[in-house]
Amino acid sequence: MKALELFDYSGNCWWCSRPADSAQHKYKRTDIASEFGRGSYRRESTLIRHVDGELVAEGIQGPNSAHFKFAVGLCRECNTTRSREIDLAYESVVRYVRRSEHDVLRDRRLDFALVFGHDWSSALRNVRRYFAKHACSRIVDAGRRVGDDLLTFLSDRGDDKVFSLEAEIRTDIIEGLGTGASRDGSLWLGDLIGWHAPEDMTMVRVQSHYGVGWLRFNWVYDPLGRDWPDNLRTQVAALPERRAFAPSYDQETG
């Protein structure tokens, strides 16, 4: 069986093949709590969810809402105990960025030794594994098969040459939401984009992104192992500044 081909896991965990009884959060639960509070979200604190600019849900009550989760696709063991160290690694990065926001934005870089200490290399690998797990759930949610190469890396038994990960600063988000304690909460997922071979329409790679506040993570899963932008392999990550929209008229003219 090929990676990314149409596939039905038939109620089994896509990671270990045991019966699935757990749903991974699309948005990290700790991100939901840090961006919007722990809930419940009522009255003026209620949350809304948009997809492609369309309102799909309002009055979301708390971080465990089904709107924040993928469909059931993992067993509880894989989604909790087996994922614990990669969850903690990712949470450490976001917590550091929140605590050191001024320095990160000023220097436009992340020094993972400041995040994790001397063990930054193995911890950064776990951050990459966290996003690999997220990518796997996106692939399964689209009715596709996760490749053995990506599962091997997720299980910490091989390299990640098929998986690229890049972090960037979104200046358009900063413009719209602000920074610091007064910043409005925001979590966002990009579309899952699939690329096909022109000769037979076989899917050859997928990519998307995950955003928390102004920090965006772009990922690419390419079973052919080609090079894509990736700044999360070394101790210091230089963070490019990008935006989807031109600056406002006031900013352009001062």
C-alpha positions as CSV (number, residue, x, y, z in Angstrom):
1,M,0.0,0.0,0.0
2,K,1.2,3.5,-0.9
3,A,1.4,6.6,1.3
4,L,-1.5,9.1,0.7
5,E,-3.6,6.7,-1.3
6,L,-7.3,6.6,-0.4
7,F,-7.7,4.4,2.6
8,D,-10.3,3.5,5.3
9,Y,-8.8,2.5,8.7
10,S,-12.1,0.8,9.6
11,G,-12.4,2.0,13.1
12,N,-8.8,1.1,14.1
13,C,-6.1,3.4,15.4
14,W,-4.0,4.7,12.6
15,W,-0.9,4.6,14.7
16,C,-1.0,1.1,16.3
17,S,-4.0,-0.6,14.6
18,R,-5.8,-1.3,17.9
19,P,-9.5,-0.3,18.1
20,A,-9.8,3.5,18.0
21,D,-11.6,5.2,20.9
22,S,-10.0,8.6,21.2
23,A,-10.0,11.8,19.2
24,Q,-6.9,14.1,18.9
25,H,-7.4,17.8,19.3
26,K,-7.1,19.7,16.0
27,Y,-6.0,22.7,18.2
28,K,-3.9,21.8,21.2
29,R,-6.0,21.9,24.3
30,T,-3.3,24.0,26.1
31,D,-3.4,26.5,23.2
32,I,-7.2,26.8,23.5
33,A,-6.9,27.5,27.2
34,S,-4.0,30.0,26.7
35,E,-5.7,31.8,23.8
36,F,-9.3,31.9,25.1
37,G,-9.2,30.8,28.8
38,R,-10.2,27.5,30.3
39,G,-14.0,27.9,29.7
40,S,-16.7,27.7,29.9
41,Y,-17.2,30.3,27.1
42,R,-20.5,32.1,27.7
43,R,-22.1,35.4,26.9
44,E,-19.4,37.9,25.8
45,S,-16.7,35.2,26.1
46,T,-18.4,32.8,23.7
47,L,-16.3,31.4,20.8
48,I,-17.1,31.1,17.2
49,R,-15.5,29.0,14.5
50,H,-15.1,30.0,10.8
51,V,-14.1,27.7,7.9
52,D,-13.2,29.4,4.6
53,G,-14.7,32.6,5.9
54,E,-18.0,31.0,6.7
55,L,-19.4,30.7,10.2
56,V,-19.8,27.0,11.0
57,A,-20.2,27.1,14.8
58,E,-20.9,29.6,17.6
59,G,-21.5,29.3,21.3
60,I,-18.7,26.7,21.7
61,Q,-18.6,26.0,25.4
62,G,-15.2,24.7,26.2
63,P,-11.8,23.1,25.1
64,N,-13.3,19.6,24.8
65,S,-15.9,20.6,22.2
66,A,-16.0,18.3,19.2
67,H,-15.4,21.4,17.1
68,F,-11.8,21.4,18.4
69,K,-11.2,17.7,17.6
70,F,-10.6,15.3,14.7
71,A,-12.9,12.4,14.4
72,V,-12.1,9.4,16.6
73,G,-9.1,7.8,15.0
74,L,-6.6,6.9,17.7
75,C,-6.7,4.5,20.7
76,R,-6.5,6.2,24.1
77,E,-3.0,4.8,24.8
78,C,-1.5,6.4,21.6
79,N,-3.4,9.7,22.1
80,T,-2.3,10.1,25.7
81,T,0.6,8.1,27.2
82,R,2.4,7.5,24.0
83,S,2.1,11.1,23.0
84,R,3.0,12.6,26.4
85,E,6.6,13.6,25.7
86,I,5.9,15.2,22.3
87,D,2.9,17.1,23.8
88,L,5.1,18.5,26.5
89,A,7.8,19.5,24.1
90,Y,5.4,21.5,21.9
91,E,3.8,23.1,25.0
92,S,7.2,24.3,26.1
93,V,7.8,26.1,22.9
94,V,4.5,27.9,23.0
95,R,4.9,28.8,26.7
96,Y,8.4,30.2,26.0
97,V,7.1,32.3,23.1
98,R,4.4,33.7,25.2
99,R,6.8,34.5,28.1
100,S,9.5,35.9,25.8
101,E,7.3,37.4,23.1
102,H,9.1,40.8,23.1
103,D,12.5,39.2,22.6
104,V,11.3,36.7,20.0
105,L,9.7,39.4,17.9
106,R,12.6,41.8,18.3
107,D,15.3,39.2,17.4
108,R,13.1,37.3,15.0
109,R,14.5,34.0,16.2
110,L,14.0,31.1,18.6
111,D,16.9,29.7,20.5
112,F,15.9,26.2,21.6
113,A,18.7,26.1,24.2
114,L,16.8,28.8,26.0
115,V,13.6,26.8,25.7
116,F,14.9,23.4,26.6
117,G,18.4,23.8,28.1
118,H,21.3,21.5,27.1
119,D,18.9,18.7,25.9
120,W,17.4,21.0,23.2
121,S,18.2,18.6,20.3
122,S,16.1,15.6,21.5
123,A,13.4,18.0,22.7
124,L,13.2,19.7,19.3
125,R,12.9,16.3,17.7
126,N,9.9,15.8,19.9
127,V,8.4,19.1,18.7
128,R,8.8,17.8,15.2
129,R,7.1,14.5,16.2
130,Y,4.2,16.5,17.6
131,F,3.6,18.1,14.3
132,A,4.1,14.8,12.5
133,K,1.2,13.4,14.7
134,H,-0.9,16.4,13.8
135,A,-0.1,15.9,10.1
136,C,-1.1,12.2,10.4
137,S,-4.5,13.1,11.8
138,R,-5.0,15.7,9.0
139,I,-4.1,13.0,6.4
140,V,-6.5,10.4,8.0
141,D,-9.2,13.0,8.3
142,A,-9.0,13.5,4.5
143,G,-9.5,9.7,3.9
144,R,-5.9,9.0,3.1
145,R,-3.3,6.5,4.2
146,V,-0.4,7.6,6.4
147,G,3.0,6.4,5.1
148,D,5.1,4.0,7.0
149,D,8.0,6.4,6.8
150,L,6.1,9.1,8.7
151,L,4.8,6.6,11.3
152,T,8.3,5.3,11.8
153,F,9.5,8.9,12.7
154,L,6.5,9.5,14.8
155,S,7.4,6.4,16.8
156,D,10.9,7.7,17.2
157,R,12.6,5.0,15.3
158,G,13.9,6.7,12.2
159,D,14.8,10.0,10.6
160,D,12.3,12.7,9.4
161,K,13.7,13.3,5.9
162,V,10.1,13.1,4.5
163,F,8.8,15.7,6.9
164,S,9.6,19.5,6.8
165,L,8.6,22.1,9.4
166,E,9.0,25.8,9.3
167,A,8.1,28.5,11.9
168,E,7.3,32.1,10.9
169,I,6.1,35.3,12.3
170,R,2.8,36.6,10.8
171,T,2.9,40.3,10.7
172,D,-0.7,40.5,9.4
173,I,-1.9,38.7,12.5
174,I,0.0,41.1,14.7
175,E,-1.6,44.0,12.9
176,G,-5.0,42.6,13.4
177,L,-4.8,41.1,16.9
178,G,-1.9,43.0,18.6
179,T,0.7,41.5,21.0
180,G,1.1,41.0,24.7
181,A,-1.6,40.6,27.3
182,S,-4.1,42.7,25.3
183,R,-3.8,40.5,22.2
184,D,-7.1,38.9,21.0
185,G,-7.0,35.1,21.0
186,S,-6.6,33.2,17.7
187,L,-6.0,29.7,16.5
188,W,-6.1,28.6,12.9
189,L,-5.5,25.7,10.5
190,G,-4.6,26.0,6.9
191,D,-6.3,24.0,4.2
192,L,-4.8,20.5,3.6
193,I,-3.3,20.9,0.1
194,G,-2.5,17.7,-1.9
195,W,-0.2,17.6,-4.9
196,H,-0.6,15.0,-7.6
197,A,1.8,13.5,-10.1
198,P,0.7,14.8,-13.6
199,E,1.0,11.4,-15.3
200,D,-1.3,9.4,-13.2
201,M,-2.8,11.7,-10.5
202,T,-1.1,9.8,-7.7
203,M,-0.9,12.1,-4.7
204,V,2.8,12.8,-4.0
205,R,2.8,15.2,-1.1
206,V,0.5,17.1,1.3
207,Q,1.1,20.3,3.2
208,S,-0.7,22.7,5.6
209,H,-0.1,25.0,8.5
210,Y,-1.1,25.5,12.2
211,G,-1.2,29.0,13.8
212,V,-1.3,30.0,17.4
213,G,-1.5,33.8,17.8
214,W,1.0,35.3,15.4
215,L,3.2,32.2,15.3
216,R,2.6,29.9,12.3
217,F,4.1,26.4,11.7
218,N,4.1,25.3,8.1
219,W,4.6,21.5,7.5
220,V,5.1,19.4,4.4
221,Y,4.9,15.6,4.2
222,D,6.7,14.4,1.0
223,P,7.3,10.6,0.8
224,L,9.9,11.3,-1.9
225,G,12.0,13.1,0.7
226,R,12.6,16.3,-1.3
227,D,13.8,19.5,0.3
228,W,11.2,22.0,1.5
229,P,11.6,25.1,3.8
230,D,12.6,23.9,7.2
231,N,14.1,26.1,10.0
232,L,13.4,23.8,13.0
233,R,16.4,21.4,12.9
234,T,19.1,23.5,14.6
235,Q,19.6,25.2,17.9
236,V,18.6,28.6,16.6
237,A,15.7,29.2,14.2
238,A,15.7,32.4,12.3
239,L,12.0,33.3,11.9
240,P,10.9,34.9,8.6
241,E,8.3,37.6,8.7
242,R,5.4,37.1,6.3
243,R,1.9,38.3,5.7
244,A,-1.1,37.3,3.6
245,F,-2.4,40.8,3.1
246,A,-0.8,44.2,2.4
247,P,-0.4,46.6,5.3
248,S,-3.3,49.0,5.9
249,Y,-3.3,52.4,4.3
250,D,-2.5,54.1,7.6
251,Q,0.6,51.9,8.1
252,E,1.8,52.5,4.5
253,T,1.4,56.3,4.8
254,G,2.2,56.7,8.5
